[in-house]
Amino acid sequence: MEQKFNFNDYIKVKLTPEGFVEWKAYEDGFLSVELQKTLEVYYSEVDAEGYVLFQFWCFIKMFGHHFLAPWPNPPFELDAKLKLFDMEYYL
């Protein structure tokens, strides 16, 4: 089955504890120490089903290197949900 999507669409992913650490480290690289968030702030983004919502291209930017080599334990579950961006909502 094919499904058209846009890189501005969203993906819902279940991160492992290592995934949360990697997400925080990625964002910390852009922030001064006093603006960095605690790990608990990242965990607060988890929804009732255990997923975290990312814009697709942001997820690939942060975690894409895990797809380049045989990575035995990626910091996220391989099953994810696409949440398609509805441009009509904003028009």
C-alpha positions as a Markdown table, in Angstrom:
| # | Residue | x | y | z |
|---|---|---|---|---|
| 1 | Met | 0.0 | 0.0 | 0.0 |
| 2 | Glu | 1.3 | 3.5 | -0.8 |
| 3 | Gln | 0.5 | 6.6 | 1.1 |
| 4 | Lys | 1.5 | 10.0 | 0.0 |
| 5 | Phe | 3.0 | 12.2 | 2.7 |
| 6 | Asn | 4.9 | 15.4 | 3.1 |
| 7 | Phe | 8.1 | 15.8 | 5.0 |
| 8 | Asn | 6.2 | 18.5 | 7.0 |
| 9 | Asp | 3.8 | 15.8 | 8.2 |
| 10 | Tyr | 4.3 | 14.3 | 11.6 |
| 11 | Ile | 5.4 | 11.0 | 12.9 |
| 12 | Lys | 4.5 | 9.5 | 16.3 |
| 13 | Val | 7.4 | 7.4 | 17.7 |
| 14 | Lys | 8.0 | 5.5 | 21.0 |
| 15 | Leu | 11.4 | 6.4 | 22.2 |
| 16 | Thr | 13.6 | 4.3 | 24.5 |
| 17 | Pro | 15.3 | 5.9 | 27.5 |
| 18 | Glu | 18.4 | 6.3 | 25.3 |
| 19 | Gly | 16.2 | 8.0 | 22.7 |
| 20 | Phe | 15.2 | 10.6 | 25.2 |
| 21 | Val | 18.8 | 11.2 | 26.1 |
| 22 | Glu | 19.7 | 11.5 | 22.5 |
| 23 | Trp | 16.9 | 13.9 | 21.8 |
| 24 | Lys | 17.9 | 16.1 | 24.7 |
| 25 | Ala | 21.6 | 16.0 | 23.6 |
| 26 | Tyr | 20.6 | 17.1 | 20.1 |
| 27 | Glu | 18.6 | 20.1 | 21.3 |
| 28 | Asp | 21.2 | 21.0 | 23.9 |
| 29 | Gly | 23.7 | 21.5 | 21.1 |
| 30 | Phe | 21.7 | 24.6 | 20.0 |
| 31 | Leu | 21.1 | 26.1 | 23.5 |
| 32 | Ser | 23.3 | 27.8 | 26.1 |
| 33 | Val | 23.4 | 25.9 | 29.4 |
| 34 | Glu | 20.9 | 28.1 | 31.1 |
| 35 | Leu | 18.3 | 27.5 | 28.4 |
| 36 | Gln | 18.7 | 23.7 | 28.3 |
| 37 | Lys | 15.6 | 21.7 | 29.5 |
| 38 | Thr | 15.7 | 18.9 | 31.9 |
| 39 | Leu | 15.1 | 15.3 | 30.8 |
| 40 | Glu | 11.8 | 15.3 | 32.6 |
| 41 | Val | 10.6 | 18.0 | 30.2 |
| 42 | Tyr | 11.2 | 15.7 | 27.3 |
| 43 | Tyr | 9.4 | 12.8 | 29.0 |
| 44 | Ser | 6.4 | 15.1 | 29.5 |
| 45 | Glu | 5.9 | 15.1 | 25.7 |
| 46 | Val | 4.8 | 11.4 | 25.8 |
| 47 | Asp | 1.1 | 11.0 | 25.0 |
| 48 | Ala | -1.3 | 8.5 | 26.6 |
| 49 | Glu | -0.2 | 5.7 | 24.2 |
| 50 | Gly | 3.5 | 6.3 | 24.9 |
| 51 | Tyr | 4.2 | 8.1 | 21.6 |
| 52 | Val | 6.1 | 11.4 | 21.0 |
| 53 | Leu | 5.1 | 13.6 | 18.1 |
| 54 | Phe | 7.9 | 14.9 | 15.8 |
| 55 | Gln | 7.7 | 16.7 | 12.5 |
| 56 | Phe | 9.0 | 14.0 | 10.1 |
| 57 | Trp | 12.1 | 15.8 | 8.9 |
| 58 | Cys | 13.1 | 16.8 | 12.4 |
| 59 | Phe | 12.9 | 13.1 | 13.5 |
| 60 | Ile | 15.1 | 12.1 | 10.5 |
| 61 | Lys | 17.6 | 14.9 | 11.3 |
| 62 | Met | 17.9 | 13.7 | 14.9 |
| 63 | Phe | 17.7 | 10.0 | 14.5 |
| 64 | Gly | 18.4 | 9.3 | 10.8 |
| 65 | His | 22.0 | 8.1 | 11.4 |
| 66 | His | 20.5 | 5.0 | 13.0 |
| 67 | Phe | 19.1 | 4.0 | 9.6 |
| 68 | Leu | 22.5 | 4.1 | 7.9 |
| 69 | Ala | 24.1 | 1.0 | 9.4 |
| 70 | Pro | 22.9 | -2.2 | 11.0 |
| 71 | Trp | 21.9 | -0.7 | 14.3 |
| 72 | Pro | 20.9 | -3.6 | 16.6 |
| 73 | Asn | 19.1 | -1.4 | 19.2 |
| 74 | Pro | 17.9 | 1.9 | 17.8 |
| 75 | Pro | 16.7 | 4.3 | 20.5 |
| 76 | Phe | 13.1 | 4.1 | 19.3 |
| 77 | Glu | 10.6 | 1.4 | 18.4 |
| 78 | Leu | 10.6 | 0.6 | 14.6 |
| 79 | Asp | 6.8 | 0.8 | 14.4 |
| 80 | Ala | 5.5 | 4.4 | 14.2 |
| 81 | Lys | 2.4 | 6.3 | 13.2 |
| 82 | Leu | 2.2 | 8.9 | 10.5 |
| 83 | Lys | 0.0 | 11.9 | 11.4 |
| 84 | Leu | -0.6 | 13.6 | 8.1 |
| 85 | Phe | -0.5 | 17.4 | 7.9 |
| 86 | Asp | -3.9 | 18.8 | 6.8 |
| 87 | Met | -3.2 | 22.0 | 5.0 |
| 88 | Glu | -6.9 | 22.6 | 4.5 |
| 89 | Tyr | -7.2 | 23.1 | 8.3 |
| 90 | Tyr | -5.0 | 26.2 | 8.0 |
| 91 | Leu | -6.7 | 27.8 | 5.0 |
